[in-house]
Amino acid sequence: MNKEQYGKSKIKTDIETMVRTMDAMRSDKDNPVDISLSDFVSKKYGITMESFYQELGLDPSIDTIQNLNTLPDVSIRFLMPEIIRDAMRLGLRRNAIWPNLVAVEQSVPNPTVNQPWINMSDATPKLLGEAETISVGTISYGSKSLKLSKMGKGIKISYEVKQYVALNLVALFLQDMGIKLAQGMDTLAITTLINGEQADGSESAPVLGVATVGATSYRDLLKVWIRMSRIGRKADTILGGEDAALETLDLDEFKKRESGTTAAKLDLKTPLPTSTNYFVHGAVPTDQQIIVDSNSALIKYNAQPLMVESEKIVSNQTEATYATLTTGFGIIYRDSRIILDQSLDVATNGFPSYMEVDDLENVVID
């Protein structure tokens, strides 16, 4: 730590105001913003965190938490929760599944959300005679309510860690705490995909059986892909457990290379995925795989961005740090995901009525 340089830095006079500004942005009741210390420093000063630390005379590879707490200007201590938060925030999105499932994120002012929905089922066109009045269909509008969840975790940092372990190394372990929070959010997203966000199960995913009970074939996947494509959904993601993933990856269609040409060429114009993302997660039940259109399945609501708070516990010489956030997921379109269950027979567990596109395509226009 270069205390002489710290004493000369002009940025140090802004620290307390900077931290309070970021807290206010995150706690804004109308539009909470998940801003990090590195984001704020970049926008306000146009410098990197490395340059920011240099301005303050700090070296994260050498300085410890205790070093920061011994500076004569107490304003530097306001940085500690921000440094911890930045480390956790890095882990929060590292290898997380949920960002790949979410169509959009929305900040909301409270943990109860009213989400709109639109039903265009009565909009079938009709042929018209000369001077005939155009018939009017109905587009119904409504809303559904969902509650967000608060998620959190606390850790204790001993005085020895504060005194002897460099900030960079402490940050690595704090990132792991962020990863744990991300895993919880993955579970929350996948649970919402399966059960929906309504207590009565009205937004739960449709469940389709397979042609041969006990095994999922490529034909079963094609059946889902074709149906989703026909109703305007792009099946770009599959979620499953380890065993389901291994079985799917072991299908000949995914592992064998083909050569040569067929006697005739069939060019299927109904779009099918040429490549599909596959994510493995333990929250997906055995025998099931969730096929998802990530552009229309989930919306993520953020009521309270990641908040980090600390308290000193003198009795055991530790400092407890708590990380919490309030978030949740909502279903945008119920038909944007479907569960393929190899324990069920497709003959008795077919597509639900709202995915029977033939009924709509075969309407007689008269």
C-alpha positions in Angstrom: 0.0 0.0 0.0 1.4 3.4 -1.0 0.0 5.6 1.7 1.7 8.7 0.2 0.0 8.2 -3.1 -3.3 7.6 -1.3 -3.0 10.8 0.5 -2.5 12.7 -2.8 -5.4 11.0 -4.6 -8.4 13.2 -5.4 -10.7 10.2 -6.0 -10.5 9.2 -2.3 -12.6 12.3 -1.4 -15.4 10.8 -3.6 -15.5 7.3 -2.0 -18.3 7.8 0.5 -20.5 9.7 -1.9 -19.8 7.1 -4.6 -20.9 4.2 -2.4 -24.0 6.0 -1.2 -24.9 6.8 -4.8 -24.6 3.2 -5.8 -26.7 2.1 -2.8 -29.4 4.6 -3.8 -29.4 3.3 -7.4 -29.8 -0.3 -6.2 -32.6 0.6 -3.7 -34.5 2.9 -6.1 -38.2 1.9 -5.5 -39.2 2.5 -9.1 -36.2 1.3 -11.1 -33.5 -0.5 -9.1 -30.2 -0.8 -11.0 -27.7 -3.6 -10.5 -24.6 -1.4 -10.7 -21.1 -2.6 -9.7 -18.2 -0.7 -8.4 -16.2 -1.4 -11.6 -19.2 -0.2 -13.7 -19.4 3.0 -11.7 -15.7 3.7 -11.7 -15.6 3.2 -15.5 -18.6 5.5 -16.1 -17.5 8.2 -13.7 -13.8 8.3 -14.2 -13.3 6.4 -17.4 -10.7 4.1 -15.8 -10.3 0.5 -15.0 -10.4 -1.0 -11.5 -6.6 -1.5 -11.8 -6.1 2.2 -12.3 -8.7 3.0 -9.6 -6.7 1.0 -7.1 -3.4 2.6 -8.3 -5.0 6.1 -7.7 -5.7 5.0 -4.1 -2.3 3.5 -3.7 -3.8 0.0 -3.2 -2.4 -3.3 -4.4 -5.0 -6.1 -4.2 -2.3 -8.7 -4.7 -0.6 -7.6 -1.4 -3.0 -5.5 0.6 -5.4 -7.2 3.0 -8.8 -6.2 4.4 -7.0 -5.2 7.6 -4.7 -2.8 5.6 -7.7 -1.0 4.3 -9.2 -0.7 7.8 -6.0 0.9 9.2 -5.9 3.9 6.8 -6.4 7.2 8.6 -9.2 8.2 6.3 -12.2 6.1 7.3 -13.9 6.7 3.9 -11.8 3.9 2.4 -13.6 1.4 4.6 -16.8 2.1 2.6 -15.1 0.3 -0.3 -15.0 -3.1 1.4 -18.6 -4.1 0.8 -18.3 -3.0 -2.8 -15.1 -5.0 -3.3 -16.8 -8.1 -1.8 -20.0 -7.4 -3.9 -18.0 -7.2 -7.1 -16.3 -10.5 -6.4 -19.7 -12.2 -5.7 -21.3 -10.6 -8.7 -18.6 -12.1 -11.0 -19.4 -15.6 -9.6 -23.1 -14.9 -9.9 -23.0 -15.1 -13.7 -20.1 -17.5 -14.2 -21.3 -20.8 -15.7 -24.9 -19.9 -14.8 -27.7 -21.5 -16.8 -30.5 -19.0 -16.3 -29.1 -16.2 -18.5 -29.4 -18.6 -21.4 -33.1 -19.3 -20.6 -34.3 -15.7 -20.1 -35.8 -13.7 -23.0 -35.7 -10.4 -21.1 -35.0 -9.0 -17.6 -37.2 -6.4 -16.0 -36.6 -4.3 -12.9 -39.7 -4.0 -10.7 -40.5 -1.8 -7.7 -41.8 -4.6 -5.3 -41.7 -8.3 -4.9 -45.3 -8.8 -6.2 -45.6 -8.5 -9.9 -48.7 -8.2 -12.2 -47.7 -9.7 -15.5 -50.0 -9.0 -18.6 -51.1 -11.6 -21.1 -52.9 -11.4 -24.4 -55.1 -14.0 -26.0 -55.5 -13.8 -29.8 -57.4 -17.1 -30.3 -60.6 -15.4 -31.7 -58.9 -13.7 -34.7 -59.6 -16.1 -37.5 -59.9 -14.3 -40.9 -63.1 -14.6 -43.0 -63.8 -14.3 -46.7 -65.9 -11.2 -47.6 -68.5 -10.6 -50.2 -69.0 -7.3 -52.0 -69.9 -4.6 -49.5 -70.1 -7.1 -46.7 -69.4 -6.0 -43.2 -66.0 -7.1 -41.8 -66.5 -9.4 -38.9 -64.7 -8.5 -35.7 -62.8 -10.9 -33.6 -61.8 -10.4 -29.9 -58.3 -10.1 -28.5 -58.6 -10.6 -24.7 -56.3 -9.0 -22.3 -55.6 -9.8 -18.7 -52.9 -10.1 -16.0 -51.6 -12.7 -13.6 -49.9 -12.1 -10.3 -46.6 -13.7 -9.1 -44.4 -13.3 -6.1 -40.7 -13.0 -6.2 -38.3 -14.7 -3.9 -35.6 -13.4 -1.6 -32.4 -15.5 -1.8 -29.4 -15.1 0.4 -26.3 -16.6 2.0 -23.9 -15.5 4.8 -20.3 -16.3 5.4 -17.9 -15.5 8.2 -14.4 -14.1 7.7 -12.0 -14.7 10.5 -9.7 -12.0 11.8 -6.8 -14.0 10.5 -8.1 -13.9 7.0 -8.7 -10.2 7.2 -5.1 -9.7 8.5 -3.0 -12.1 6.4 -4.8 -13.0 3.2 -4.5 -10.6 0.2 -7.7 -9.1 -1.3 -7.2 -10.9 -4.7 -7.2 -14.3 -3.0 -10.2 -13.5 -0.8 -12.0 -12.4 -3.9 -11.6 -15.8 -5.5 -13.4 -17.5 -2.6 -16.1 -14.8 -2.6 -16.7 -15.5 -6.3 -17.5 -19.1 -5.3 -20.2 -17.7 -3.0 -21.7 -15.9 -6.1 -21.6 -19.2 -8.0 -23.6 -20.9 -5.2 -26.2 -18.1 -5.5 -26.3 -18.6 -9.3 -27.0 -22.3 -8.8 -29.9 -21.4 -6.6 -31.2 -19.1 -9.4 -30.8 -21.8 -11.9 -32.9 -24.1 -9.8 -35.6 -21.4 -9.5 -35.6 -20.8 -13.2 -35.9 -24.5 -14.1 -38.6 -25.1 -11.4 -40.6 -22.2 -13.0 -40.2 -23.8 -16.5 -41.6 -27.0 -15.1 -44.4 -25.8 -12.7 -45.0 -22.3 -13.9 -45.3 -19.4 -11.5 -48.9 -19.9 -10.5 -49.8 -21.9 -7.3 -52.7 -23.6 -9.1 -50.4 -25.1 -11.8 -52.2 -23.2 -14.6 -48.9 -22.2 -16.2 -47.2 -25.6 -15.8 -45.4 -27.0 -18.8 -47.2 -29.5 -21.1 -45.9 -33.1 -20.8 -45.5 -35.3 -23.8 -44.7 -39.1 -23.8 -42.5 -41.0 -26.2 -43.1 -43.7 -28.8 -41.2 -46.4 -26.9 -41.6 -46.1 -23.1 -38.3 -46.1 -21.4 -36.2 -44.6 -24.2 -36.1 -41.2 -26.0 -35.5 -41.5 -29.7 -34.4 -38.8 -32.2 -37.9 -39.2 -33.7 -39.4 -38.1 -30.3 -37.3 -35.0 -30.4 -38.3 -34.3 -34.0 -42.0 -34.6 -33.0 -41.5 -31.8 -30.5 -39.3 -29.6 -32.7 -41.8 -29.8 -35.6 -44.8 -29.0 -33.5 -43.1 -26.1 -31.7 -41.9 -24.7 -35.1 -45.5 -24.9 -36.5 -46.8 -22.7 -33.6 -44.0 -20.2 -34.1 -41.6 -21.4 -31.4 -37.9 -22.0 -32.0 -36.7 -24.9 -29.8 -33.1 -23.9 -29.2 -32.4 -25.3 -25.8 -32.8 -28.7 -23.9 -32.4 -29.2 -20.2 -32.0 -32.6 -18.6 -30.2 -34.5 -15.8 -26.9 -36.3 -16.4 -28.4 -39.7 -17.4 -30.9 -38.1 -19.8 -28.1 -36.0 -21.3 -25.9 -39.1 -21.8 -28.7 -41.0 -23.5 -29.5 -38.1 -25.8 -25.8 -37.5 -26.7 -25.4 -41.2 -27.4 -28.1 -41.2 -30.1 -26.7 -42.1 -33.5 -28.0 -38.8 -35.0 -25.8 -36.8 -32.7 -22.6 -38.9 -32.8 -22.3 -40.6 -36.2 -21.0 -38.9 -39.3 -22.8 -39.5 -42.6 -21.4 -39.4 -46.1 -22.9 -39.7 -49.6 -26.3 -38.5 -50.9 -29.8 -40.0 -50.8 -31.6 -41.1 -54.0 -34.1 -38.2 -53.5 -33.8 -34.9 -51.7 -36.5 -33.7 -49.3 -36.1 -30.1 -48.2 -38.2 -29.6 -45.1 -39.3 -26.0 -45.0 -40.7 -26.1 -41.5 -37.7 -24.8 -39.5 -35.9 -27.3 -37.3 -32.9 -26.5 -35.1 -29.6 -27.3 -36.8 -27.9 -27.1 -33.4 -29.3 -27.1 -29.9 -27.9 -26.0 -26.5 -28.0 -28.7 -23.9 -27.7 -27.8 -20.2 -27.4 -30.4 -17.5 -29.0 -29.7 -14.1 -30.2 -31.8 -11.2 -33.5 -29.9 -10.9 -34.8 -31.7 -14.0 -36.6 -34.9 -12.9 -35.3 -38.3 -14.0 -36.7 -39.5 -17.3 -37.6 -35.9 -18.3 -36.0 -33.4 -20.7 -37.3 -29.8 -21.1 -37.3 -28.4 -24.6 -37.3 -24.6 -24.6 -37.7 -21.6 -26.9 -35.4 -19.3 -24.9 -36.7 -16.3 -26.8 -40.3 -16.6 -25.5 -40.3 -18.8 -22.4 -39.1 -16.8 -19.3 -38.9 -13.3 -18.1 -36.7 -12.5 -15.1 -37.9 -9.9 -12.6 -35.4 -8.0 -10.4 -36.9 -6.3 -7.3 -33.6 -6.0 -5.3 -30.2 -6.3 -6.9 -27.4 -8.1 -5.0 -27.0 -6.5 -1.6 -24.0 -7.1 0.6 -24.0 -6.3 4.3 -21.5 -7.0 7.1 -21.3 -7.1 10.8 -18.5 -7.7 13.3 -18.8 -10.6 15.8 -16.3 -9.9 18.5 -17.1 -13.0 20.5 -15.5 -15.3 18.0 -13.4 -12.7 16.2 -15.1 -13.0 12.8 -16.8 -10.6 10.4 -20.0 -12.0 8.9 -21.0 -10.9 5.4 -24.5 -11.5 4.1 -25.5 -11.4 0.4 -29.1 -11.2 -0.6 -31.2 -10.5 -3.7 -34.9 -10.5 -4.5 -35.8 -12.0 -7.9 -38.1 -14.4 -9.7 -39.1 -15.8 -13.1 -42.4 -15.6 -15.0 -43.7 -17.6 -17.9 -44.2 -15.5 -21.0 -45.9 -18.1 -23.3 -47.0 -21.4 -21.9 -46.4 -23.2 -25.2 -42.8 -22.0 -25.4 -41.5 -25.1 -23.6 -42.5 -28.7 -23.4 -41.4 -31.7 -21.2 -40.5 -34.9 -23.0 -41.1 -37.7 -20.5 -39.7 -41.1 -21.5 -41.7 -42.9 -18.7 -45.0 -42.0 -20.5 -46.6 -43.3 -23.7 -47.2 -40.6 -26.3 -50.4 -42.5 -27.3 -52.0 -41.5 -24.0 -49.9 -38.4 -23.2 -50.0 -36.3 -26.3 -49.9 -32.5 -27.0 -52.4 -30.4 -25.0 -55.3 -28.8 -26.9 -53.6 -25.4 -27.0 -50.8 -26.9 -29.0 -53.1 -28.6 -31.6 -52.2 -26.4 -34.5 -54.1 -28.6 -37.0 -57.4 -27.3 -35.6 -56.4 -23.8 -36.4 -55.0 -24.5 -39.8 -58.0 -26.5 -40.9 -60.6 -23.7 -40.2 -62.9 -23.4 -43.1 -62.9 -19.8 -44.4 -66.4 -19.1 -45.7 
